[in-house]
Amino acid sequence: MRELSLHILDIAQNSISAGASQIHIVVKASTRDNLLTIRVSDNGKGMSPEFVARVRDPFVTTRTVRKVGLGIPMLSATADLCGGGVKIESAVGNGTTIEATFELNNLDRPPVGEIVQTMITLIVANPDIAFTYEHSVDEKTFILNTDEIKAQIEDVPITEPSVIRWIREYMTEQISVAGNIT
């Protein structure tokens, strides 16, 4: 994939398919450690240890429409190429956490990409899921929590165009303040 935000979208879609009602996405850059970390955690149905051990194989998938699952294998290959790796923690009934790390300044690392649009896509397509997005660059952090937004807007749907426009503008502004990660 050309941008890491597309990997995030793919993993979040896997979380949704696994019945998650809460998804926490973290994009964190540490210039001191030369490290970019992407973590997606959910409260979905989780995976057995046997399945976790095989999930990097592109021919291992839970999908019934096709027999190939390329998301995690491609993410693992990209992270490995960029001096990092992928860790997967999961327990049946307790959800899954996938964490990918990359050397921040690695020339082969894809850009983070359109993370704001990725989050907007997830929120609009899945308004009943509680999304938390955490964006950190060194000590500066920005957190967006859709449950908090829903509490503030009360009976207005989070998918209302004016709300989505506000989320887009707010995320763009706050990510700029915390520090853009290219």
C-alpha positions as CSV (number, residue, x, y, z in Angstrom):
1,M,0.0,0.0,0.0
2,R,1.2,3.5,-0.8
3,E,0.4,5.0,2.5
4,L,0.3,3.7,6.1
5,S,-3.2,5.2,6.6
6,L,-4.5,2.6,4.2
7,H,-3.0,-0.2,6.4
8,I,-4.8,1.5,9.4
9,L,-8.1,1.4,7.4
10,D,-7.6,-2.3,6.6
11,I,-6.8,-3.2,10.2
12,A,-9.8,-1.2,11.5
13,Q,-12.0,-3.0,8.9
14,N,-10.8,-6.3,10.3
15,S,-11.7,-5.1,13.8
16,I,-15.2,-4.2,12.6
17,S,-15.6,-7.6,10.9
18,A,-14.5,-9.1,14.2
19,G,-17.5,-7.4,16.0
20,A,-15.5,-4.6,17.7
21,S,-17.6,-1.8,19.2
22,Q,-14.5,0.1,20.3
23,I,-11.4,0.8,18.2
24,H,-8.4,2.7,19.4
25,I,-5.9,3.9,16.8
26,V,-2.5,5.4,17.8
27,V,0.0,7.1,15.4
28,K,3.1,8.1,17.4
29,A,6.4,9.5,16.2
30,S,9.5,9.8,18.4
31,T,12.2,11.8,16.8
32,R,14.5,11.0,19.7
33,D,14.1,7.3,19.1
34,N,13.7,7.6,15.3
35,L,10.6,5.5,15.7
36,L,7.1,5.6,14.2
37,T,4.6,3.4,15.9
38,I,1.1,2.6,14.6
39,R,-1.2,0.6,17.0
40,V,-4.8,-0.5,16.4
41,S,-6.6,-2.1,19.4
42,D,-10.1,-3.4,19.5
43,N,-12.6,-5.2,21.7
44,G,-13.6,-7.6,19.0
45,K,-13.8,-11.4,19.2
46,G,-10.1,-11.9,19.1
47,M,-8.0,-14.6,17.6
48,S,-6.7,-17.9,19.0
49,P,-2.9,-18.3,19.5
50,E,-2.8,-20.7,16.6
51,F,-4.4,-18.2,14.3
52,V,-2.2,-15.4,15.4
53,A,0.8,-17.6,14.7
54,R,-0.4,-18.1,11.1
55,V,-1.9,-14.6,10.3
56,R,1.2,-13.3,8.5
57,D,0.6,-16.0,5.8
58,P,-1.3,-14.4,2.9
59,F,-3.2,-17.6,2.5
60,V,-4.6,-17.5,6.0
61,T,-7.8,-15.5,6.3
62,T,-11.2,-15.6,7.9
63,R,-12.8,-14.2,4.8
64,T,-15.2,-16.5,2.9
65,V,-15.4,-14.4,-0.2
66,R,-11.7,-14.9,-1.2
67,K,-9.0,-17.1,0.1
68,V,-6.2,-14.5,0.4
69,G,-5.7,-12.0,3.1
70,L,-2.9,-9.5,2.3
71,G,-3.3,-6.8,4.9
72,I,-1.2,-8.0,7.8
73,P,1.4,-9.8,5.5
74,M,1.9,-6.6,3.6
75,L,2.1,-4.5,6.7
76,S,4.7,-6.9,8.2
77,A,6.8,-6.8,5.1
78,T,6.7,-3.0,5.0
79,A,7.6,-2.7,8.6
80,D,10.4,-5.3,8.3
81,L,11.8,-3.4,5.2
82,C,11.8,-0.2,7.3
83,G,13.8,-1.4,10.3
84,G,10.7,-2.3,12.4
85,G,8.3,-5.1,12.8
86,V,4.7,-6.1,13.7
87,K,3.5,-7.5,17.0
88,I,0.1,-9.0,17.4
89,E,-1.6,-9.6,20.8
90,S,-5.0,-11.3,20.8
91,A,-7.2,-13.4,23.0
92,V,-10.4,-15.0,22.0
93,G,-13.2,-12.9,23.5
94,N,-10.9,-10.1,24.5
95,G,-10.0,-8.3,21.3
96,T,-6.8,-7.7,19.3
97,T,-3.9,-5.3,19.3
98,I,-1.7,-4.9,16.2
99,E,1.4,-2.7,16.6
100,A,3.7,-1.9,13.7
101,T,6.9,0.0,14.1
102,F,9.1,1.7,11.5
103,E,12.3,3.7,11.5
104,L,11.0,7.2,11.3
105,N,13.6,8.4,8.8
106,N,13.8,5.2,6.8
107,L,13.8,6.1,3.1
108,D,11.6,3.1,2.3
109,R,8.9,4.0,4.8
110,P,5.7,5.0,3.1
111,P,4.1,8.3,4.3
112,V,1.4,8.2,6.9
113,G,-0.8,9.7,4.2
114,E,-4.4,10.9,4.6
115,I,-5.1,9.9,8.2
116,V,-7.8,12.5,8.6
117,Q,-9.7,11.1,5.6
118,T,-9.1,7.6,6.9
119,M,-10.7,8.5,10.2
120,I,-13.6,10.3,8.5
121,T,-14.3,7.3,6.3
122,L,-14.3,5.0,9.4
123,I,-16.6,7.3,11.4
124,V,-19.1,7.9,8.6
125,A,-19.3,4.2,7.6
126,N,-19.5,3.0,11.2
127,P,-21.3,5.7,13.3
128,D,-22.1,3.2,16.1
129,I,-18.5,2.3,16.8
130,A,-16.5,4.2,19.4
131,F,-13.3,5.4,17.7
132,T,-10.4,6.9,19.6
133,Y,-7.6,8.4,17.5
134,E,-4.4,9.4,19.3
135,H,-1.7,11.3,17.4
136,S,1.6,12.0,19.1
137,V,4.9,13.6,18.0
138,D,7.4,13.5,20.8
139,E,5.6,15.1,23.8
140,K,2.8,16.7,21.9
141,T,-0.4,14.6,21.8
142,F,-3.9,15.0,20.2
143,I,-6.8,12.7,21.0
144,L,-10.1,12.5,19.2
145,N,-12.8,10.4,20.9
146,T,-16.1,9.9,19.0
147,D,-18.0,9.0,22.2
148,E,-17.1,12.4,23.6
149,I,-18.2,14.1,20.4
150,K,-21.5,12.2,20.5
151,A,-22.1,13.3,24.1
152,Q,-21.6,17.0,23.1
153,I,-23.8,16.9,20.0
154,E,-26.5,14.9,21.8
155,D,-29.3,14.1,19.3
156,V,-27.4,15.2,16.2
157,P,-26.0,12.2,14.3
158,I,-22.2,12.1,14.1
159,T,-22.7,11.6,10.3
160,E,-24.4,14.9,9.9
161,P,-22.3,16.8,7.2
162,S,-21.7,19.8,9.5
163,V,-20.4,17.5,12.3
164,I,-18.1,15.6,9.8
165,R,-16.8,19.0,8.5
166,W,-16.0,20.1,12.0
167,I,-14.3,16.8,12.8
168,R,-12.2,17.1,9.6
169,E,-11.2,20.7,10.4
170,Y,-10.6,20.0,14.1
171,M,-8.4,16.9,13.3
172,T,-6.4,18.8,10.7
173,E,-5.8,21.7,13.0
174,Q,-4.9,19.6,16.1
175,I,-2.6,17.3,14.1
176,S,-0.8,20.4,12.8
177,V,-0.3,21.6,16.3
178,A,0.9,18.2,17.6
179,G,3.1,17.8,14.6
180,N,2.5,16.4,11.2
181,I,4.0,13.0,10.4
182,T,4.9,12.6,6.8
